[in-house]
Amino acid sequence: MKLSIVIPVRNEAASVLPVIEKVRAVDCGLEKELIVVDDGSTDDTRRLLLSLGPAEDLVLVLNDEGLGKGAAMRAGFERASGDLLIVQDGDLELDPAEIPALLEPILAGRAQATFGSRFLSGRGQTPLVMYLGNWLLTRAVNILFSTRLTDLNCCYKLMPTQTARSLGLTADGFDIEAELTCRLLQQGRTIVEVPVSYRPRTQDEGKKLRIGAGWTVLRTVVRLRFSRPPLGGQVQDTAS
């Protein structure tokens, strides 16, 4: 069995190589491939990626224009050759060493998808405004889809590659997290959350998510609640 780790990056020159090194060092008991999608970086990110040279475990996808995180993730999903896939952001806010914990529920047959949650044990270091915004958006999903998630916007979402491709994802921006979640719930997939550690960075350190993105995410959640799931997705009677 093989795990594809999709790493969307844009202007992450300070962290992209350390992230790749950390991901490569993770022993998850599976063969790994890293799919790094450079979404039109204008700093040194692309030069650093190209300096790595060819490697069997590394696939580079280079977008000349900044199309958005969602577009970068979707490009990575299409290139994935693993049985399972997970998204790893190109910063150092989340620790790749926790990927094995996300794999366990799926490998044990207890889940059809696993999500990382930064808030299962409280707010931690997360700024209050960011925490409340994520809480409100996650609450909207819980109400509209009758589920009990705690962290809608964590990038750690692990599932079979074929499941990811069945979701019919179209979002280009940060609302990809909401679209992916809502589509899984529409299909009745069993989602298990796993606690993960979180070291938030500031906007001065390169944080790209802005408060205004929350309105786009909320519109996406409401729209998907009243839309049909994409063709090819198996719909069950209940959602976890």
N, C-alpha and C positions, 0 to 999 in steps of 0.2 A: 504494500500500500504506500501511496505517495501523497505528501502534503505540499500544496502550492501556497506560497506566502506572497500575497500581492502587496507591494509597497508603493503607494502613490506619493510622489514628492513634487514640490515646487519651491524653489529657493530655500533649500535645506542644506546648504554647503557646510554648516557647522555640525550637522548631526548625521548626514546620510551615510557616511562611511562607518561611524561607530554603530549605527543601527544595523547595517549589513553584517558587520563583524559579530554583533550580539546575536543576531538571528542565525547566522552560520554556526555559532557555538552551542546553540540549543540542542540537546539530545532528547528528541521526542519519540524515539523508537521507530521512526518512519524515515524513508527517503524524503529529502526536501528539495524544492526548487524555489528560488527567489525570483519574482517577477517585479522589477522596479520600473515604474512608469513615470518618466520625467515629464511633467505637465507644463512645458514651455518655460523652464527656469531661465531667469535673466542674470543670476549670480554665477558662482563657480560650480554649482551642482553638477551640471552636465559634464564639465571637464573632469571632475573627480570620478564620476561614474565611468567615463570612457577610459580613464587611467587604470581601471581594474583589469582591463583586458578580457579576452574570452575565457569563460569558465563553464563547465558542464552544469553547474547548479544555478547559473545566473542568466536571466533573460532581461534584456534592456528594451524598453519601448520608449521611443523618443518623440514626443509631440512638439512640433515647432510652435504651436500656439497654446496659451493657457485655456484649456477647455473646461476646467473645473474638476473638483475631486471626484464627483460622480462619474464623469466621463473617463477619468483616469482609472477608477476602479473597474468600470465595465470593460475597458480595454484589457486590463489585467485578467479579468475573468475569462475573456475570450481566448487569451493565450495560455491559460492554465492547462497543464497536462496531468495534474494530480487527481487522485480520487476525491480528496478533500481540499478545501481552500479556506484561508483566513486572511483578513486584512491587517496589516501592520502599518500604522502611520510612520512617516519618515522623520518624526522628531523623537525625543527621548522621554515623552510623558508616560509611556507605558513600557513595562519590562518584558522583553521577549522570553525571558526565562520562565514566564508563567503560561506560555503556550501549551505545554504538556497537560496542565490542569484543565485547560479548555478542551483538549482532545478526549480526556477520560470519559465524560458522559456519553459521547458519541460512540467511542470504541466499546463501551460497556453496554451499548444498546438502550441507554436510558433517555436519549435525546435524538432528535433529528436535526437540531441546530443548537449551538451553545453560544451565549453572549457573555462577554466580560461585563462586570458591573463594578463601577468605582464607588458605589454608594450602598452596597448591601450592609455595611457596618458603619454608616454615617457619612458626613460630608468630607471628613479628612481635611486636606489642604486646599480644597476647591474654593475659589472666591464665592461669596454668598450670592452675588447676582447671577453668576454662571450656574451655580447649583440650583437656585430657584427656577431659572429658565428651563433647565433640563428637567426638573421635577414637574413643572407645569406641562411640558410637552409629553413627557412619559405618562403623566396622569391622563392626558387627552387620549392617548393610545389605549390605556387601560380601560377607560370608560367606553370608548367607541368600539373596542374589539373584545371586551370582557376578558381581559388578561391581567397579570400581576407583575409586570416588569418594573424594574427600578432604575434603569439607565438606558434610555433610548439612543443616546448619541455616542456611546463608547464604540470605538472602531473595531474592537475585537468581536467579530461575528464569524463563527466557524461552522461550516456545513459541507455536505457533499457538493462537488463541483456541478454535477448535473442539476441539483436542486437550485443552485444559484442561477444557472442558465435558464431554468424554467420560469423564473420570476418575471420575465419581461421588463427588466429595469430600463428606465429611460432618463432618470434624473441626471443632470450634469453637475449640480452643485452639492452643498452639504446636506441637502434634503435626501440624498441617496440613502442615508442611514434610516430615515423614516420610511422611505419607499420599500427598502429591503425588508424591514421589520413587518410592515403592514401586509406585504405580499405573502410572507411566510405565514402570518396569522390567517390570511384568507384561505390559504391552502390547508389550514389545520395542522401545521407542523408543530411538533412538541419542542418547545424552546426551554432550555435550562440555563439559568444564569450562574456564573462562577465569579466569586470576588477576585478583583485584581487591584494591585496597588497603582497609585496615580501621583505623578509629580507635575502639576500644572505649570506651564510657562506663561510669561507675560507677553503682551503685545510687543514690548521692546525686544523680547527674546525671539520674536517671530510668530507669535500666536496669530492665526489667520481668521478664526471664527469670530464673527461680530454679533452683537445682540440682535441686529436687524435680521439676521438669518433665521431667527426663531419664527418670524411671521411666514416665511417661505415654508419652513418645516410644518407649521400648523396647517397651512393651506393644503399641503400634500397629504397630511394625515386625514383631514376631513374629506378631501376629494377621493382618496382611495377607499374610505369606508363605504362610500356610496357608488363605487365602480365595480365592474365585474373583474374577477381575476383573469390573467392572461390565459389564452388557450394553451393547453399542455400541462397546466398545473392541476394536480389532483386535489380536489376540495373535499374535506371531511366535514362531519357534522359539528365538531367542537374544536375550539382553539385553546391551547394551553396559555 
